[in-house]
Amino acid sequence: MGTAVVTGAGQGLGRAISMRLAADGHHIVAVDLIPDTAASTAEMLNGEWRQCDVSDPESVAALADSLDQVEVLVNNAGIWIFAGMDAMTPEDVRRVLEVNVMGVFYCTQALAPLMGPGSAIVNLSSNAAYSNSPGVGIYPPSKAAVESFTRQTALELGARGIRANAVGPGMILTEGTQANYEGEMGRRRARAVPLGRNGYPEDIADVVGFLASDDARYVTGQVIYVDGGLSAGRAAL
Ligand SMILES: NC(=O)c1ccc[n+]([C@@H]2O[C@H](COP(=O)([O-])OP(=O)(O)OC[C@H]3O[C@@H](n4cnc5c(N)ncnc54)[C@H](O)[C@@H]3O)[C@@H](O)[C@H]2O)c1
C-alpha cells in the first residue's frame, strides 16, 4: 500500500477516512487548513501532515512539491454556510465554490501527475447534490459540480489507470454538523432516514475505503450515496 493524501483530515469525515485508510495499510498524509488538527490526525496514525488551503493554487502546488508518489487522493475538505439565497453575500458564494469546487480541481490537477496505474481518487459530494435542501444557498450546486468533475476526472485519467469516484454522505454527525444533527433536532431529522438514524463518520469512511481499494478496480466515474436511504425518499416528514 502506498501513500494516501486526505484533505480536511483534521476532524470529522477526513479523520475517520484517514483512520480507515491507515487500517488498510496506507501511509497517511493528513492535510488541513488548521495545522494543529492535521498534526494530531497524523500523530495518531504514525503518518505525516501538511498545512494547506485547498482553495489556494499556490498552497496546493507546495503540497504537491512536498510529495513523491501518491496512491490515493481523497478530496474531502469542504465547507457550507447556513444561509439561503437571499442572505448569502458574494463573498459567501465565492468561498464555498473556491473550497468545494476549485479546491477539488486544484488538488486533482496537482496530485494526478504523482499517481500511477491502480491509483484512486475519491471526492466527497453530498446527498444535497441529488436532493436539495433549503437554507444552504450555493452548497448543493457546489456538490453537483463535484459530481460532474468526478466523471470528468474518470474520463481524463482513465487511460492512465487512475480511477475517480465520489461518495455522497447524508446526515453524518461530525464536529462540523453536530449543532444540527445532535439533540431533538437530530432525532427529528433521523426519523426521515429510511434506516432510522443519522450516520457516523465510519459509515462514510468504509465506503471510501472500498472505492480506494482494488476491490473497486473496475469502478470509476460513479457516485455512491451513503445516506441511510435518504436519496431513495424520506421515511417521514
Ligand atoms: N457531515 C455531513 O453530514 C456531510 C454531509 C454531506 C457532505 N459532507 C461533506 O464531507 C466533507 C467533510 O465534512 P465534515 O462534516 O467532516 O466537515 P468538518 O467541518 O467537520 O471538517 C472539515 C475539515 O476540512 C477542513 N477545511 C476546511 N476548509 C479547508 C481548506 N480550504 N483547505 C483545507 N482544509 C479545509 C477543516 O479545517 C476541517 O478540518 C465536506 O466536503 C462536506 O461537504 C458532509
The ligand as an ORCA input file, in Angstrom:
! r2SCAN-3c Opt
* xyz 0 1
  N     -21.071     15.676      7.809
  C     -22.049     15.600      6.929
  O     -23.214     15.365      7.281
  C     -21.761     15.771      5.460
  C     -22.827     15.548      4.563
  C     -22.586     15.675      3.203
  C     -21.325     16.017      2.743
  N     -20.312     16.244      3.626
  C     -19.005     16.625      3.083
  O     -17.983     15.855      3.695
  C     -16.789     16.642      3.829
  C     -16.340     16.655      5.290
  O     -17.409     17.106      6.113
  P     -17.276     17.168      7.711
  O     -18.654     17.094      8.256
  O     -16.238     16.223      8.163
  O     -16.751     18.678      7.891
  P     -15.981     19.355      9.118
  O     -16.343     20.807      9.065
  O     -16.225     18.620     10.390
  O     -14.438     19.174      8.710
  C     -13.939     19.757      7.546
  C     -12.420     19.836      7.622
  O     -11.961     20.475      6.402
  C     -11.009     21.486      6.741
  N     -11.015     22.545      5.724
  C     -11.975     23.475      5.510
  N     -11.609     24.305      4.526
  C     -10.392     23.886      4.098
  C      -9.492     24.356      3.114
  N      -9.768     25.459      2.380
  N      -8.333     23.686      2.923
  C      -8.031     22.594      3.679
  N      -8.835     22.117      4.638
  C     -10.008     22.760      4.852
  C     -11.469     21.993      8.103
  O     -10.411     22.667      8.792
  C     -11.925     20.699      8.776
  O     -10.845     20.057      9.435
  C     -17.130     18.023      3.276
  O     -16.736     18.081      1.916
  C     -18.649     18.073      3.382
  O     -19.227     18.959      2.448
  C     -20.503     16.132      4.982
*
